[in-house]
Amino acid sequence: MTTFNQVLSRVRESIREVTAEQTDAAIRSNPPLLIDVRERDEYEQGFIPTAEWIPRGFLELKIEDLTADRGREIVIYCAGGTRSALAARSLAEMGYTNVASLTGGFRAWKNAGLLFDRPRLLTADQLKRYARNIMLPEVGEGGQGKLLDAKVLCLGAGGLGSPSALYLAAAGIGTIGIVDDDVVDESNLQRQVLHSMDRVGMAKVESAQIALQALNPDVTVVPHRTRLSSDNVLEIIGQYDLIVDGADNFPTRYLLNDAALKLGKPVIHASIFRFEGQVTTFLPFDGPCYRCLYPDPPPPGMAPSCQEAGVLGVLPGMVGTLQANEVFKLLLGVGETLSGRLLVLDALSTKVRNLKLRRDPKCRVCSQDPADIELIDYEEFCSIG
């Protein structure tokens, strides 16, 4: 009769084991895929930075979502090195050829005095609410924690700000700021889905706060009932990780661009007009900025407003949700952002084009040192969106 210790001994002879020091050195030079196979109560006590958490019972089910590359270097750890050894053999049987088990597990890592993190603990209600997010390997509980800790500013609570803010709140962005100085008008309701008939005449930031917190009480909504100016823009946007630009006028767009560059804040920009929308992401000094595309505001009368030309009611929803998608990619560090690309959506033909954008090396703003950027309050030339 074979004992468990005999089985474990044979398993260890058939797999590769690495020490905590070897794993730490690998993380610093050529990071392997690090997988924590402990249970929740163990994981909550701390984990190795960069590790992906997959409880042992789910490893074979989820490993291909994490990596389909059978040759990728993988290091598995548990509490003491037993479960990880068995897991390493199991992955080898699935065809993974470069798998190792951490000898001594997380206990050995801590005893070696190496750094470890503690996870952001989600409540039972949060685990239920965000279950579909958490199921995604690209998100997981760690990613959901990042969303809950994030602070996102929505510039405008109108056509673009409405759908983006609703999806940000639904997904659990912890703090959402709303900048708008307008009130809800009946003509807004054709496209501005944050608002309703019973809130006509109410400040849009107040109406937005009611809608978002009714959707998700987890979310803190910070209303800024004002218009951005050179006097307040740095103070307001400095409180947030990134900005969703749903502004409806050129002066605000230029001011936001310059202030965001000065503070190093990403901006997810969009605009809409009649049946067409545009979306892009501006990453400070890592791609073009708004002035690389449009160095100066247009002269008065060149761009008619939505009030003059109209806008298809569903179009802001299509474009605003694309902005929200950019937020999630940036906060989670997954996917490919629209930095360096302008996505152009034609709602009539349901066609999408991607135009390549290049940074202007002579741009009057993003070619400067951030400290030298001056903020300008332009006269309001025209309104768009």
VOMARZA-480989 format. One line per 8 residues: number of its first residue (from 1); their letters; for each residue x, y, z of C-alpha. Coordinates in pm, 1 decimal. Example, Ala and Ser with C-alpha at 12.3 -4.5 7.8 and 13.67 -1.06 7.14 Angstrom:
2
1 = AS = 1230.0 -450.0 780.0; 1367.0 -106.0 714.0;
This chain:
385
1 = MTTFNQVL = 0.0 0.0 0.0; 136.3 344.2 -101.7; 125.1 625.6 150.6; 67.4 992.0 70.7; 425.2 1075.6 167.1; 551.6 823.0 -84.7; 329.8 970.5 -354.4; 446.5 1321.7 -265.3;
9 = SRVRESIR = 808.7 1211.1 -273.7; 766.1 1072.5 -626.0; 588.5 1390.0 -734.0; 874.6 1604.0 -610.1; 1122.3 1390.0 -797.5; 929.1 1451.6 -1118.0; 893.9 1830.6 -1094.8; 1123.9 2129.4 -1059.1;
17 = EVTAEQTD = 1135.8 2312.2 -725.7; 1274.1 2660.9 -663.0; 1361.0 2844.6 -342.5; 1213.9 3173.6 -225.1; 1541.5 3352.2 -304.8; 1551.9 3207.3 -657.1; 1191.2 3311.9 -715.0; 1259.4 3664.3 -588.6;
25 = AAIRSNPP = 1558.9 3694.3 -822.7; 1349.6 3571.5 -1116.8; 1075.1 3824.9 -1041.4; 1332.6 4104.7 -1051.1; 1492.7 3996.4 -1379.5; 1262.4 3790.6 -1602.6; 931.6 3757.4 -1415.2; 760.7 3417.8 -1435.9;
33 = LLIDVRER = 385.3 3374.0 -1412.5; 341.7 3342.8 -1035.8; 30.9 3154.9 -917.5; -97.8 3139.7 -560.5; -308.8 2823.6 -512.3; -405.0 2874.8 -147.8; -758.3 2915.4 -17.7; -920.9 3251.2 50.5;
41 = DEYEQGFI = -849.9 3264.3 424.3; -480.7 3198.3 355.3; -461.4 3448.3 69.6; -612.0 3718.0 290.2; -312.5 3690.7 522.7; -83.1 3813.2 246.4; 51.1 3720.1 -98.3; 362.7 3758.5 -309.0;
49 = PTAEWIPR = 344.4 4076.9 -522.9; 248.2 4011.0 -888.6; 96.9 3669.8 -802.1; -228.1 3558.5 -963.2; -463.5 3395.5 -715.6; -636.6 3073.7 -827.7; -746.4 2837.7 -547.1; -609.9 2487.6 -604.8;
57 = GFLELKIE = -947.9 2338.2 -691.2; -986.2 2575.6 -987.6; -632.4 2571.9 -1128.4; -687.0 2323.8 -1412.0; -1012.9 2498.8 -1507.2; -866.2 2849.3 -1521.6; -501.2 2809.1 -1622.2; -572.6 2835.5 -1994.6;
65 = DLTADRGR = -754.3 3165.4 -1938.0; -440.4 3291.3 -1766.1; -194.8 3158.5 -2024.1; -230.3 2924.7 -2318.7; 147.1 2929.3 -2375.0; 259.4 2582.6 -2266.8; 622.8 2692.3 -2261.3; 582.4 2995.0 -2036.8;
73 = EIVIYCAG = 771.4 2984.3 -1707.5; 527.0 2931.3 -1419.9; 600.1 2923.4 -1046.5; 325.7 2790.7 -818.7; 313.9 2835.4 -444.0; 89.3 2736.0 -155.4; 137.4 2762.6 221.5; 413.5 2505.2 262.4;
81 = GTRSALAA = 494.6 2357.3 -78.6; 275.6 2043.1 -85.9; -26.9 2158.2 -283.8; 195.3 2352.8 -521.1; 401.0 2039.2 -595.2; 87.7 1845.3 -683.6; -36.4 2139.8 -889.3; 293.0 2157.9 -1078.8;
89 = RSLAEMGY = 265.1 1790.9 -1173.3; -95.6 1844.0 -1284.0; 2.5 2129.4 -1514.9; 286.8 1918.4 -1653.7; 30.4 1651.8 -1739.9; -164.9 1923.1 -1925.9; 141.7 1996.2 -2138.1; 296.4 2289.7 -1952.6;
97 = TNVASLTG = 668.4 2231.0 -1980.3; 826.8 2500.4 -1763.0; 649.7 2475.4 -1426.0; 811.5 2492.8 -1082.0; 688.6 2468.6 -724.2; 809.6 2710.4 -456.3; 981.7 2504.0 -186.8; 837.4 2584.4 153.2;
105 = GFRAWKNA = 565.0 2796.2 -3.6; 453.3 3132.0 128.3; 587.0 3042.2 472.8; 939.4 3017.8 331.7; 890.9 3347.2 147.0; 799.0 3529.2 469.4; 1072.4 3359.1 670.0; 1324.6 3481.5 413.9;
113 = GLLFDRPR = 1214.5 3839.2 494.4; 1087.5 3903.3 142.0; 817.5 4158.6 70.7; 453.4 4060.0 48.8; 124.9 4243.7 3.5; -213.3 4211.0 166.2; -520.4 4201.5 -59.2; -798.9 4454.7 -47.4;
121 = LLTADQLK = -1072.5 4251.3 117.6; -1413.5 4262.4 -49.5; -1728.8 4226.4 156.4; -1975.4 3945.2 96.1; -2210.6 4193.1 -73.8; -1929.7 4316.3 -300.6; -1831.9 3962.3 -396.3; -2191.7 3906.7 -502.4;
129 = RYARNIML = -2238.9 4241.3 -679.1; -1915.7 4223.9 -879.1; -1914.1 3846.2 -936.0; -1916.4 3874.6 -1316.1; -1620.2 4112.8 -1308.1; -1429.2 3891.5 -1064.6; -1479.0 3582.4 -1282.3; -1265.8 3743.3 -1552.9;
137 = PEVGEGGQ = -898.9 3641.9 -1508.5; -799.0 3991.3 -1624.0; -992.2 4140.6 -1331.1; -1027.1 3899.2 -1039.2; -1061.6 4022.9 -682.7; -739.8 4220.8 -708.5; -861.2 4408.6 -1013.5; -1198.1 4474.4 -856.8;
145 = GKLLDAKV = -1015.5 4618.0 -558.0; -831.6 4855.0 -794.8; -1163.6 4974.2 -935.6; -1305.4 5030.9 -588.1; -996.5 5231.5 -492.2; -998.7 5437.0 -814.1; -1103.0 5800.3 -846.5; -1238.3 5905.2 -1186.7;
153 = LCLGAGGL = -1356.1 6252.1 -1288.0; -1636.1 6284.2 -1543.8; -1623.9 6622.8 -1710.1; -1987.8 6686.9 -1796.2; -2309.5 6514.7 -1689.6; -2464.9 6535.0 -2033.7; -2482.1 6307.0 -2336.0; -2136.8 6153.0 -2298.5;
161 = GSPSALYL = -2105.8 6180.7 -1922.3; -2435.0 5999.6 -1863.4; -2354.3 5654.5 -2008.5; -1989.3 5658.2 -1903.5; -2073.1 5752.9 -1544.0; -2349.1 5491.4 -1521.5; -2119.6 5209.3 -1633.9; -1833.9 5330.1 -1415.0;
169 = AAAGIGTI = -2064.8 5328.3 -1114.3; -2215.3 4992.1 -1202.0; -1868.9 4834.8 -1226.5; -1762.6 4969.9 -888.2; -1541.5 5271.8 -949.2; -1509.5 5384.4 -588.3; -1511.4 5761.5 -635.6; -1670.2 5942.3 -928.9;
177 = GIVDDDVV = -1642.7 6318.3 -957.1; -1890.6 6507.1 -1176.3; -1816.6 6856.4 -1310.6; -2111.9 7046.7 -1458.6; -2267.5 7387.9 -1395.4; -2590.7 7330.5 -1588.2; -2941.4 7223.6 -1484.0; -3154.2 6943.0 -1628.5;
185 = DESNLQRQ = -3369.8 7055.3 -1919.0; -3646.6 6854.5 -2081.5; -3460.8 6860.5 -2413.6; -3167.6 6679.9 -2245.9; -3369.5 6366.4 -2176.4; -3354.1 6239.5 -2535.7; -2992.0 6135.3 -2472.9; -2879.2 6224.6 -2118.5;
193 = VLHSMDRV = -2987.7 5905.4 -1945.3; -2859.3 6005.5 -1600.7; -3158.3 6235.4 -1563.1; -3536.9 6200.1 -1553.5; -3852.4 6409.8 -1584.1; -3893.3 6448.3 -1209.6; -3549.1 6615.4 -1193.0; -3602.1 6878.4 -1463.9;
201 = GMAKVESA = -3470.7 7208.2 -1327.6; -3235.4 7034.3 -1081.2; -2859.3 7086.7 -1102.6; -2714.5 6814.1 -1323.6; -2448.3 6722.1 -1068.4; -2717.9 6670.0 -806.2; -2931.6 6466.2 -1046.1; -2626.2 6257.1 -1140.3;
209 = QIALQALN = -2544.7 6194.3 -774.9; -2897.6 6066.8 -710.0; -2888.4 5833.0 -1013.3; -2541.9 5691.3 -952.7; -2583.3 5624.9 -582.4; -2921.9 5464.8 -644.8; -2750.3 5233.0 -893.0; -2458.6 5148.7 -663.1;
217 = PDVTVVPH = -2439.1 5260.5 -298.2; -2071.0 5152.9 -295.0; -1986.0 5458.1 -504.8; -1895.0 5796.6 -360.5; -2014.3 6068.7 -597.0; -1845.2 6407.3 -563.2; -2040.8 6691.0 -730.5; -1851.3 6992.8 -865.2;
225 = RTRLSSDN = -2118.1 7243.4 -969.3; -1887.8 7473.5 -1154.3; -1722.7 7535.0 -1486.6; -1354.5 7456.1 -1521.4; -1129.8 7760.6 -1534.4; -761.5 7829.3 -1489.0; -842.4 7915.2 -1128.0; -990.1 7577.3 -1030.9;
233 = VLEIIGQY = -886.1 7318.9 -1290.2; -566.3 7201.2 -1117.6; -734.8 7172.7 -779.9; -1026.9 6972.2 -920.0; -853.3 6728.9 -1155.1; -563.2 6683.0 -913.7; -795.0 6479.7 -688.3; -852.9 6209.0 -951.7;
241 = DLIVDGAD = -659.6 5931.7 -1126.7; -790.9 6009.0 -1473.5; -1050.1 6220.4 -1650.9; -1336.2 6124.4 -1883.0; -1380.9 6424.5 -2110.7; -1743.4 6479.9 -2207.0; -1705.5 6856.9 -2244.2; -1933.1 7032.6 -2491.0;
249 = NFPTRYLL = -1711.5 7330.5 -2574.2; -1365.7 7393.9 -2711.4; -1229.8 7627.4 -2440.4; -1283.1 7359.8 -2174.2; -1119.1 7093.1 -2389.9; -806.5 7299.9 -2441.8; -786.3 7400.7 -2076.1; -833.4 7036.8 -1966.7;
257 = NDAALKLG = -565.9 6915.3 -2208.0; -307.6 7162.9 -2080.2; -389.3 7109.3 -1712.3; -387.0 6729.2 -1750.0; -41.9 6744.7 -1910.3; 78.7 6969.5 -1629.9; -37.5 6715.2 -1368.2; 32.1 6397.8 -1567.5;
265 = KPVIHASI = -333.2 6285.5 -1576.8; -468.1 6059.8 -1857.1; -768.7 6197.9 -2044.6; -1023.6 5987.1 -2230.9; -1158.6 6227.0 -2489.2; -1471.8 6200.9 -2700.7; -1694.2 6422.5 -2908.9; -2024.4 6373.9 -3090.4;
273 = FRFEGQVT = -2199.6 6554.9 -3374.1; -2522.6 6453.2 -3549.2; -2453.3 6085.4 -3640.8; -2077.2 6069.1 -3580.8; -1865.0 6022.8 -3271.7; -1493.4 6017.2 -3198.6; -1298.2 5864.4 -2910.4; -931.0 5859.4 -2816.9;
281 = TFLPFDGP = -711.1 5839.2 -2508.5; -444.3 6095.5 -2429.9; -162.9 5959.5 -2212.3; 57.9 6248.2 -2096.0; 386.7 6262.2 -2286.3; 333.7 5905.1 -2409.7; 146.1 5977.8 -2730.4; -26.5 6276.7 -2887.8;
289 = CYRCLYPD = -225.3 6531.7 -2689.6; -536.1 6722.3 -2795.7; -325.2 7011.1 -2924.5; -124.8 6775.0 -3144.6; -451.1 6720.7 -3332.7; -596.9 7068.7 -3303.4; -334.5 7330.3 -3208.3; -587.8 7612.6 -3164.7;
297 = PPPPGMAP = -962.6 7651.4 -3106.5; -1169.5 7716.2 -3420.1; -1284.9 8069.3 -3499.9; -1635.7 8174.0 -3390.0; -1919.7 8021.4 -3592.0; -1713.2 7744.4 -3751.3; -1861.9 7459.5 -3544.6; -2238.2 7450.3 -3486.3;
305 = SCQEAGVL = -2369.6 7315.6 -3158.2; -2597.3 7016.4 -3108.5; -2871.0 7264.8 -3036.9; -2824.0 7397.3 -3389.3; -2744.9 7075.2 -3576.1; -2894.4 6798.5 -3358.8; -2753.9 6466.8 -3242.9; -2889.6 6112.4 -3264.8;
313 = GVLPGMVG = -3002.1 6021.6 -2911.9; -2835.5 5679.3 -2905.4; -2498.0 5807.9 -3030.9; -2373.5 5945.0 -2695.3; -2453.8 5608.3 -2539.8; -2240.3 5426.6 -2795.0; -1950.0 5668.2 -2758.4; -1975.7 5716.2 -2381.3;
321 = TLQANEVF = -1956.4 5343.2 -2315.0; -1641.1 5328.8 -2526.9; -1496.6 5594.2 -2296.2; -1587.1 5382.2 -1993.4; -1414.1 5086.0 -2158.0; -1094.7 5290.3 -2186.3; -1116.6 5369.9 -1814.5; -1131.6 5001.6 -1723.1;
329 = KLLLGVGE = -835.3 4912.9 -1944.7; -620.8 5187.8 -1795.5; -709.6 5111.5 -1433.3; -666.0 4736.0 -1473.1; -359.9 4754.6 -1698.1; -511.7 4521.7 -1957.5; -580.5 4536.1 -2329.0; -475.8 4803.1 -2576.7;
337 = TLSGRLLV = -585.6 5161.4 -2520.2; -679.4 5412.2 -2789.4; -365.4 5615.8 -2725.7; -227.9 5707.3 -3067.8; -555.3 5611.8 -3237.2; -875.1 5802.5 -3308.0; -1179.2 5576.4 -3325.4; -1442.2 5730.1 -3552.8;
345 = LDALSTKV = -1794.1 5586.9 -3532.0; -2057.4 5648.1 -3802.2; -2393.9 5553.4 -3651.8; -2580.3 5570.0 -3985.1; -2362.0 5312.5 -4158.5; -2257.5 5138.7 -3835.2; -1896.2 5165.0 -3946.4; -1592.2 5215.8 -3727.0;
353 = RNLKLRRD = -1261.5 5354.1 -3848.9; -931.8 5374.0 -3661.2; -713.9 5666.3 -3761.5; -350.1 5672.6 -3654.9; -247.1 5975.0 -3449.3; 109.3 6093.9 -3405.0; 260.1 6315.9 -3143.2; 374.9 6650.7 -3279.7;
361 = PKCRVCSQ = 737.9 6699.8 -3169.1; 680.1 7075.1 -3201.3; 349.3 7080.1 -3012.6; 329.7 7409.0 -2824.1; 220.6 7229.0 -2505.0; 330.1 6863.5 -2483.0; 679.7 6945.1 -2610.1; 728.8 7161.9 -2299.5;
369 = DPADIELI = 832.7 7071.4 -1949.2; 512.8 7030.8 -1742.9; 621.9 7309.7 -1507.2; 636.0 7552.6 -1801.0; 282.4 7486.9 -1926.2; 62.3 7794.1 -1887.7; -313.5 7763.4 -1849.5; -527.9 7981.2 -2075.2;
377 = DYEEFCSI = -895.5 8070.4 -2038.0; -1016.4 8097.7 -2395.9; -1322.5 8291.7 -2493.2; -1601.9 8041.9 -2558.6; -1596.2 8018.2 -2934.7; -1850.7 7747.9 -3004.3; -2028.4 7450.6 -2861.8; -2017.0 7092.3 -2981.2;
385 = G = -2184.5 6781.7 -2830.9;
